[in-house]
Amino acid sequence: MRSTGVGLALGIGRIGGILAPTFCGILLEMRLSLQVNFLAFAIPCIIAAAAIWFIQDNFSNMTAIRQEKKLI
């Protein structure tokens, strides 16, 4: 299960590595301001960070509950 998740994350990272320069080229071709270009990449990063934070919070609680059950 863990290796499947790692493989999926690596695959998504590679897709992002391919699409990001293309997307950046499209943004530069549109001649938008530097702030808009920055926001176009910053907003998805903020959403991803929030998702990781919520997932970590949920799974850390589950881990603590499992450890309590093992001790009892």
C-alpha positions as CSV (number, residue, x, y, z in Angstrom):
1,M,0.0,0.0,0.0
2,R,2.8,2.4,0.9
3,S,4.7,1.8,-2.3
4,T,1.6,2.4,-4.4
5,G,1.2,5.8,-2.8
6,V,4.8,6.7,-3.3
7,G,4.6,5.6,-7.0
8,L,1.4,7.6,-7.5
9,A,3.0,10.7,-5.9
10,L,6.1,10.4,-8.1
11,G,3.9,10.0,-11.2
12,I,1.9,13.1,-10.3
13,G,5.2,15.0,-9.6
14,R,6.5,14.0,-13.1
15,I,3.3,15.2,-14.7
16,G,3.6,18.5,-12.9
17,G,7.2,18.8,-14.0
18,I,6.1,18.4,-17.6
19,L,3.1,20.7,-17.4
20,A,4.5,23.5,-15.3
21,P,6.9,24.9,-17.9
22,T,4.2,24.7,-20.6
23,F,1.8,26.5,-18.3
24,C,4.4,29.1,-17.5
25,G,5.1,29.6,-21.2
26,I,1.4,30.2,-21.8
27,L,1.2,32.7,-18.9
28,L,4.2,34.6,-20.3
29,E,2.7,34.6,-23.8
30,M,-0.4,36.2,-22.3
31,R,1.8,39.1,-21.1
32,L,0.2,39.2,-17.6
33,S,1.8,41.0,-14.7
34,L,4.4,39.3,-12.6
35,Q,2.0,39.2,-9.6
36,V,-0.6,37.3,-11.6
37,N,2.1,34.8,-12.8
38,F,3.2,34.3,-9.2
39,L,-0.4,33.8,-8.0
40,A,-1.1,31.3,-10.7
41,F,1.6,29.0,-9.2
42,A,1.2,30.0,-5.5
43,I,-2.5,29.3,-5.2
44,P,-2.2,25.5,-6.1
45,C,0.7,25.3,-3.7
46,I,-1.3,26.8,-0.9
47,I,-4.2,24.4,-1.6
48,A,-1.8,21.4,-1.6
49,A,-0.2,22.5,1.7
50,A,-3.7,22.9,3.3
51,A,-4.6,19.4,2.1
52,I,-1.5,17.9,3.5
53,W,-2.1,19.7,6.8
54,F,-5.6,18.3,7.1
55,I,-4.6,14.8,6.1
56,Q,-1.7,14.8,8.6
57,D,-4.1,16.0,11.3
58,N,-6.6,13.2,10.6
59,F,-4.1,10.4,10.3
60,S,-2.1,11.5,13.4
61,N,-5.3,11.1,15.4
62,M,-5.9,7.7,14.0
63,T,-2.3,6.7,14.8
64,A,-2.7,7.8,18.4
65,I,-5.9,5.9,18.8
66,R,-4.3,2.7,17.4
67,Q,-1.4,3.1,19.8
68,E,-3.8,3.4,22.7
69,K,-5.6,0.3,21.7
70,K,-2.3,-1.6,21.6
71,L,-1.4,-0.4,25.1
72,I,-4.7,-1.5,26.6
